[in-house]
C-alpha cells in the first residue's frame, strides 16, 4: 500500500501511530517560563497569561508548555525587562510603561496621555507602524512584543477626597502606572508613585497614598480600592486604551521551530482578544456594584481635563526635543490618531451618542 492510500484509509491517527509523520514527531518538547507583573487576583490581566499558556499547550499537543508566574514569584513585578535582557526567562506579561525609567519610549507600547483608544491602538500596532517601530526599539533590550489585550478606556482613579478643581491635585500623593503620566501630573502638583497593584490598598489605608489609578470597575473592585478611597473619577485621560503586552526573549523566540513560532503568535492573539472582551463584559456589572456600595462616581471637570492636556503636550514637546527616536514614534502615533479620530466621528461616536440616548 502506498503512502497516500495509507493516509486515506488509516486517517491521521493511524498515520501518527505508524510513524509516518516524522515532522510532527521530530518536534522536541519546549518548556518556557512566563513572568507576569500582575497578581493572580486579577482574572482579567493575569488570566490572559493563563489563557496564552493553555492555548500554547493545546495547539502543540502538549509538546510546548509555558509555566505562568505571578508578580513577585520569580522576580519583583517590575523586574521582568531586566530578566528578559539577561536571558533569565523566556517571556513576560507586563505594561510597558512601567519601564519609562529606562526610556520614555516604553510608554508608547501601553498608553500615553490623550493617546489611542483600544481599537485605534490595535490598528496602529498591527496595520500601522506601531509594532514595527516599537520592536525596533525593544530590540535594544533583547525583546520582541505581542499584544496581550487592551483594557479599553480606563477610569480616572480613586481618591480619598474629591477632585473638584486643578487646585485639589496639588500635593496629592498618587499611585499611577508609570509612563509620561507622572511627568504630566507633576506639572499639576501631584507626587507620582509607581508601585505594584498588590501594594496599593495598604498604602491607601495607612494614608501614605491619597489616591490611585489602576484600570476600571472590575479590577478595581477586586483590589478593594472603594473601601479606602470612596471618590471615583473619570475618564482616565492618560489611558484611552491601555495595551498590555507579552514581551518575548528574542533569542528564545528565534530558537523555536517555525511551527512553534506560529503557535506563540496564535496563542497571543487568542489571549489578547479574550482579555479585551472580558473587560467589556464584566465592567458594567462591577460599576453598578461599586455605586450600590457607596462609591461616589464623578467626572473630571473640563478645567481638570484641559490642564491635563496642556501639561501632557508640554511633556511630549520636551521629550521630542531630547530624543529624535521619541519624536519619530510620537509623531507617527499622532498622525495615525488624527485619521482614526476623523473616521470615528462618522462611525462609533455618532452611533454611540444616539444609542446611548435611545430607550433600548
C-alpha positions in Angstrom: 0.0 0.0 0.0 1.4 3.4 -0.9 1.7 6.4 1.4 -1.4 8.2 0.0 -3.6 5.2 0.3 -2.4 4.6 3.9 -3.3 8.2 4.8 -6.8 7.9 3.2 -7.6 4.5 4.8 -6.0 4.9 8.2 -6.7 8.6 8.9 -4.3 10.9 10.7 -4.4 8.9 14.0 -3.2 5.8 12.1 -0.5 7.7 10.3 0.9 9.1 13.6 0.8 5.6 15.2 2.6 4.2 12.2 5.3 6.8 12.4 4.6 8.2 9.0 4.7 11.9 10.1 8.3 12.4 11.2 7.9 16.2 11.1 5.4 16.0 13.9 7.3 13.5 16.0 10.5 15.4 15.5 9.2 18.4 17.5 11.2 18.4 20.7 9.5 19.3 23.9 9.8 23.0 24.8 9.4 24.5 28.3 9.2 28.2 28.8 8.6 30.4 31.9 6.4 33.5 31.7 6.9 36.1 34.5 3.9 38.4 35.0 4.0 41.9 36.6 0.5 41.2 37.9 -1.1 39.3 40.8 -3.2 36.1 40.5 -6.1 38.0 42.0 -6.8 39.7 38.6 -8.5 37.1 36.3 -8.6 39.7 33.5 -4.9 40.6 33.1 -3.2 37.6 34.8 -5.9 35.4 33.3 -4.7 36.4 29.8 -1.3 34.9 30.6 -3.0 31.7 31.7 -5.1 31.7 28.5 -1.9 32.1 26.5 -0.3 29.1 28.3 -3.4 26.9 27.9 -3.6 27.7 24.2 0.1 27.0 23.5 -0.3 23.6 25.2 -3.4 22.7 23.3 -2.1 23.8 19.9 1.2 21.9 20.4 -0.4 18.7 21.7 1.4 19.2 25.0 4.8 19.4 23.4 5.2 23.2 24.2 4.4 24.3 27.7 4.6 27.7 29.3 4.5 28.0 33.1 3.0 31.2 34.4 4.3 33.0 37.4 2.6 36.0 39.2 4.4 39.2 40.0 6.9 38.6 42.8 7.2 34.8 42.3 10.3 34.6 40.1 11.4 38.3 40.5 9.9 41.6 41.5 6.9 42.7 39.5 8.9 45.4 37.7 12.0 43.2 37.2 10.8 41.4 34.1 12.6 43.5 31.5 15.9 43.0 33.2 15.2 39.3 33.4 14.5 39.1 29.6 17.5 41.2 28.8 19.7 38.8 30.8 18.1 35.6 29.4 16.7 34.6 32.8 13.2 33.9 31.4 11.7 33.4 28.0 8.7 35.6 28.3 6.9 38.2 30.4 3.5 39.8 30.7 3.5 43.4 31.7 2.6 47.0 30.9 5.4 48.6 29.0 5.0 52.0 30.6 6.2 50.6 33.9 9.7 50.9 32.4 9.9 54.6 31.3 12.6 55.0 33.9 14.8 53.2 31.4 13.5 55.2 28.4 10.3 57.2 28.0 9.7 55.4 24.7 8.4 52.4 26.6 5.2 54.3 27.3 4.1 54.0 23.7 3.7 50.2 24.0 0.9 50.7 26.6 -0.6 54.2 26.8 0.3 57.8 26.8 -1.9 60.8 28.0 -4.6 61.6 25.5 -3.5 58.7 23.3 -5.1 55.9 21.4 -8.3 54.0 22.2 -8.3 50.2 22.3 -9.4 49.9 18.6 -7.1 52.7 17.5 -4.1 51.1 19.3 -4.8 47.7 17.7 -5.0 49.3 14.3 -1.7 51.3 14.8 0.1 48.3 16.2 -0.9 45.7 13.6 -1.6 47.7 10.5 0.2 51.0 11.1 3.8 51.4 12.1 3.4 50.8 15.8 4.6 47.3 16.2 7.5 47.8 13.7 8.7 51.0 15.4 8.4 49.6 18.9 10.1 46.2 18.1 13.0 48.2 16.7 13.2 50.0 20.0 12.7 46.8 22.1 15.5 45.0 20.3 17.9 47.0 22.5 16.5 45.0 25.4 16.5 41.6 23.7 12.7 41.8 23.4 10.1 41.4 20.8 6.4 42.1 21.6 2.9 41.0 21.1 -0.4 42.4 22.3 -1.7 40.7 25.5 -5.0 42.6 25.3 -6.4 46.0 26.0 -8.3 47.3 29.0 -10.3 49.9 26.9 -10.6 53.4 28.2 -9.8 53.4 31.9 -11.3 55.2 34.9 -9.6 58.2 36.4 -8.8 56.6 39.7 -9.8 56.5 43.4 -9.4 59.5 45.8 -9.7 59.9 49.5 -11.0 63.4 48.8 -12.9 64.7 45.7 -11.1 66.4 42.9 -13.2 69.5 42.1 -10.5 71.6 40.5 -6.9 71.6 39.5 -6.0 73.1 42.9 -7.2 69.9 44.6 -4.4 68.0 42.8 -1.5 70.0 44.4 0.5 67.9 46.8 -1.6 64.7 46.1 0.4 61.5 46.6 -0.9 59.2 43.9 -0.1 55.8 42.6 0.0 55.7 38.9 1.1 53.0 36.4 4.0 54.8 35.0 4.9 56.4 31.7 4.6 60.0 30.9 1.5 60.5 33.1 3.7 61.0 36.2 5.5 63.9 34.5 2.3 65.5 33.3 0.7 65.1 36.7 3.9 66.5 38.3 3.3 69.7 36.4 -0.2 69.9 38.1 1.4 69.4 41.6 0.8 65.6 42.0 3.5 63.5 43.7 3.5 60.4 41.4 4.4 57.0 42.8 4.8 53.8 40.7 4.2 50.8 42.9 2.7 47.3 42.1 -1.0 46.9 42.3 -0.9 44.4 45.1 0.7 47.0 47.5 -1.7 49.9 46.9 -4.6 49.0 49.2 -2.5 49.0 52.3 -0.8 52.3 51.3 -4.2 54.0 50.8 -5.5 52.5 54.1 -2.5 53.9 56.0 -2.7 57.3 54.3 0.8 57.1 52.7 -1.2 57.4 49.4 -4.0 59.9 48.8 -5.1 58.4 45.5 -4.6 55.6 43.0 -5.5 54.8 39.4 -5.4 51.3 38.2 -7.8 50.1 35.4 -11.6 50.1 35.8 -14.5 48.8 37.8 -13.9 45.0 37.6 -10.2 45.1 38.5 -10.6 47.9 41.0 -13.4 46.1 42.8 -11.2 43.0 43.1 -8.5 45.1 44.7 -10.9 46.8 47.1 -10.0 50.4 46.4 -13.5 51.6 47.0 -13.2 50.6 50.7 -10.3 53.1 51.4 -10.9 55.8 48.8 -14.6 56.5 48.0 -14.3 59.1 45.2 -14.1 57.5 41.8 -13.4 60.0 38.9 -13.5 59.5 35.2 -12.3 59.3 32.5 -8.7 58.2 32.7 -7.4 60.7 30.2 -3.9 59.1 30.5 -5.1 55.7 29.3 -7.6 56.0 26.5 -6.9 52.3 25.7 -4.1 50.7 27.7 -2.4 47.9 25.9 -0.9 45.0 28.0 2.0 43.3 26.3 3.7 39.9 26.0 7.4 40.5 26.0 9.4 37.7 24.5 13.1 37.0 24.8 14.3 37.4 21.2 16.9 34.6 21.5 14.3 32.2 22.8 11.9 33.0 20.1 14.4 32.7 17.3 15.4 29.3 18.6 11.8 27.9 18.1 10.8 25.9 15.1 8.5 27.7 12.5 5.6 25.7 13.9 6.2 26.8 17.5 6.7 30.4 16.4 3.3 30.2 14.7 1.8 28.7 17.9 3.2 31.5 20.1 1.7 34.2 17.8 -1.7 32.4 17.5 -1.9 31.9 21.3 -1.1 35.6 21.8 -3.9 36.6 19.5 -6.4 34.3 21.4 -5.3 35.7 24.8 -5.5 39.4 23.6 -9.0 39.0 22.3 -10.1 37.2 25.4 -8.8 39.9 27.7 -10.5 42.8 26.0 -13.8 41.0 25.6 -13.7 40.1 29.3 -13.3 43.7 30.4 -16.2 44.8 28.2 -18.4 42.0 29.6 -17.5 42.5 33.3 -17.1 46.2 33.8 -20.8 47.2 33.6 -22.0 45.0 36.4 -18.9 45.8 38.5 -19.6 49.5 38.2 -23.2 49.0 39.4 -22.0 47.1 42.4 -19.5 49.8 43.3 -22.1 52.6 43.1 -24.6 50.5 45.1 -21.9 50.0 47.8 -21.4 53.8 48.2 -18.8 54.8 45.6 -19.2 58.4 44.6 -18.9 58.4 40.8 -17.9 61.8 39.4 -16.5 63.1 36.1 -13.4 65.3 36.0 -14.3 68.9 35.2 -13.3 70.3 31.9 -10.8 72.5 33.6 -9.0 69.5 35.0 -9.0 67.8 31.6 -7.8 71.0 29.9 -5.0 71.3 32.5 -4.0 67.7 32.0 -4.0 68.1 28.2 -1.8 71.2 28.3 0.6 69.6 30.8 0.8 66.5 28.7 1.6 68.4 25.5 4.5 70.2 27.3 5.9 66.8 28.4 5.7 65.4 24.8 7.4 68.5 23.4 10.2 68.3 26.0 10.9 64.6 25.1 10.8 65.3 21.4 13.4 68.0 21.8 15.7 65.5 23.6 15.2 62.3 21.5 14.7 62.0 17.7 13.6 58.4 18.3 10.9 59.5 20.7 9.8 62.2 18.3 9.6 59.8 15.4 7.3 57.4 17.3 5.2 60.1 18.8 4.6 61.9 15.6 3.8 58.6 13.8 1.2 57.8 16.5 -0.4 61.2 16.4 -0.7 61.2 12.6 -2.4 57.8 12.8 -4.6 59.0 15.7 -5.8 62.0 13.7 -7.0 59.7 10.9 -8.7 57.4 13.4 -10.5 60.3 15.1 -11.7 61.6 11.8 -13.3 58.3 10.9 -14.7 57.7 14.4 -16.7 61.0 14.1 -18.8 59.3 11.4 -19.0 55.9 12.9 -18.5 54.9 16.5 -19.1 58.3 18.1 -22.3 59.2 16.2 -23.7 55.7 16.7 -22.8 55.6 20.4 -24.2 59.0 21.1 -27.6 58.1 19.6 -27.9 54.6 21.1 -26.8 55.9 24.5 -29.8 58.3 24.5 -32.3 55.9 22.9 -34.5 53.7 25.0 -33.3 50.2 24.3 
